[in-house]
Amino acid sequence: MTYEAAFAIASIFISVQIALNFAKYNKVSNNQGRLFLALVIDNGITGLSVAARWIFLYYFKSCPTWLLELMSYIYFISHLLLILLMFLYILSTVRIWRELAAWIRLLILLPICSEALVLLTNPLTHLVYNHTPDGIYHRGPWIFTVYIVSAYYILMIFFILFWFRKSFSAKRIGIILLVMAMGIASTVVQFLLPEIPLEVVTGSVCALILYLFIQNPSEQIDPELNMLSRTAFIERMRFNLLARKRFDLVELLLPDMIDFERRNGTEKTHTLLSSIVEWLSSLGENTNLYHYDKNSFALEVISPHAGEVGGLIRAIRKRFDEAWEVDGEVLAVPSRMLRLILPTELQDEQVLYGVMNRFAMNCNNELRVMTVSDFDLDTIKRNREINGALARAMEKNNFEMRYTPIYSPALERIVAAEVSLRFFDDELGYVYDDELFRFAEQSGHVLQLGELIVESTCRFIHEEKLQEQGLSFLAIRLHPAMCLQYRLMDRLKEIVGKYDIPPSMLCLMLSEYTVSTATAAFRAGLSTLEETGVRFCLEDYGSGFTSITSIFEMPFSVLKINQSVIRAALSIEKARITMDATLQMARDLNMMTMVEGIEDERYFDMIKDMACDLAKGNYFFEQLVKEEFLNVIHLKAAKEGETL
């Protein structure tokens, strides 16, 4: 047996095995899966054409030239189609065909269609290949066009990997690059040594690698309950929404399941869930059931007819109103449901997940069945936009520090500043501190941002020698999620030490709400950091989240009064008396006092007669960028020098 025959038979065998296994175990029908199966079948056809040509040449005395021409034509077309399918398979990870503009589709199809036409006319021209009467194959002068077309699609694949690199995991990129390297190497070998047709068997080996490491159907199966997994759900939803496929989605949430597992153990919980899955699986033939989360399931109802989903929801409610029997024990399992009509109500994949996450977090809602009208979609969309913009900003590190000057009425000059953060996004414009950190807490970026703002502040103090310019401190807000960070205080000490600045130049602000949620370990950490000289400020005092005991139980050296208090004090005498007493109490406790919200001269005139150490508001300055802030400090210093 020749190399040609051995490689062809191996290719056919591998392709058949992959196709059979994929068809048997693949549980999710989507565009990417269909492209992969087409790729495998096409590679098998390539091997079959090579094997058939070998059989005709070696087992028959004579073989018509037209039959050899046909086998070669099938080989070339299927071979070119293989690289096109590979390109479309990788493209399907980020885009489906119907999303592409007409001119892009033309760019994709034009090369292979042109080459197919050249190959179709080859029996008349023999420009690409020809066979002698005795069956010997010869390359024609235009054989290079086949390699040019193949190179075109290979370059397009590399372009997709680069342009959409954020959409591919490192594992997927590595596997695709390995497959491409093997394909290119086999092409070079076959070009130099035509008698060793490596391309045929290499295509099958590459398909096997893709099957094992990327397209493996087992990754779509939840091993715990032997059902479709969250991964399968995400792939299916993306395909359905992009294809504008009509379907209904019902999410079933079992809010007490985590507590049930904690009380009864994993084995009993698994038995209960298995019973629930078995029952849910029997609801209808045109439904797909997914294990979406630890305590929730998603039912995809494909092209439902009138009343079908309503009847399904009623059946689920009725079943969960009854008890479930597990190991002889009768158990009540509370449930809640979410019904979505797609893509009529939602067209965006990320907004869909936002709604589902809000539904899962809203466990205390009394509604047994919720719909899209129960959610603020504008907020969810904004959340998605901010999260995307925040991820881009984190990658580019294009954050901008801003400084709000803090004024001393007694010294009549700027003595400190509050530090905040913003970034600019091409789509959203500027995103500011309050909104930035609110969404960063949800996305998990808040810890990175916290360290970024602390380190940037310490670097600024060190590089500009702010203490020598008369500033007492720069204040940074600690958000609740930052306070849960492991070894936060140790990390802050490391940063302060790294820049060799006086620890007292750093003031960490905690809101009343943050203090009310602080753990005992965090409170102990405050005292440890306070011993190094770092200041702490209790801000928003008067907002009502904490009791007065926080003032003397925790190491605060600055008390910042909420702006609602000073606004009330301007017009209400009792509020003014209360504010005056609070300021005096803080002074008696050796705490500095700060008021915010000094918007105009009326507020400023009022606080001048009070025991107020620091003031902040638009009456003095708004937030300033670094250069503006330094100019203000230098200007004040210059004026004081002239006065002296």
ABEGO torsion letter per residue (X at the ends): XBAAAAAAAAAAAAAAAAAAAAAAABABBBAAAAAAAAAAAAAAAAAAAAAAAAAAAAABABBBAAAAAAAAAAAAAAAAAAAAAAAAAAAAAABBAAABBAAAAAAAAAAAAAAAAAAAAAAAAGAABBBBAAGBBBBBAAAAAAAAAAAAAAAAAAAAAAAAAAABBAAAAAAAAAAAAAAAAAAAAAAABAABBAAAAAAAAAAAAAAAAAABAAAABBAAAGBBBAAAAAAAAAAAAAAGBBBBBBBBBBAAAAAAAAAAEAAAAAAAAAAAAAAAAAABAABBBBBABAABBBBBBBGBBBGAAAAAAAAAAAAAABBBBBGGBBBBBBBBBBBBBOAAABABAAAAAAAAAAAAABAABABABBBAAABBAAAAAAAAAAAAAAAAAAAAGABBBBBBBBBBAAAGBBABBBBBBBBBBAAAEBBBAAAAAAAAAAAGAAAAAAAAAAAAAAAAAAAAGAAAAGBABBBBBBBAAAAABBGAAAAAAAAAAAAGBBAAABBBBBBAAAAAABBAAAAAAAAAAAAAGBBBBBBGBGAGABBAAAAAABBBABBBBBAAAAAAAAABAAAAAAAAAAAAAAAAAGBBBBBBGBABAAAAAAAAABBBABBBEAAABBBBBAAAAAAAAAAAAAAAAAAX
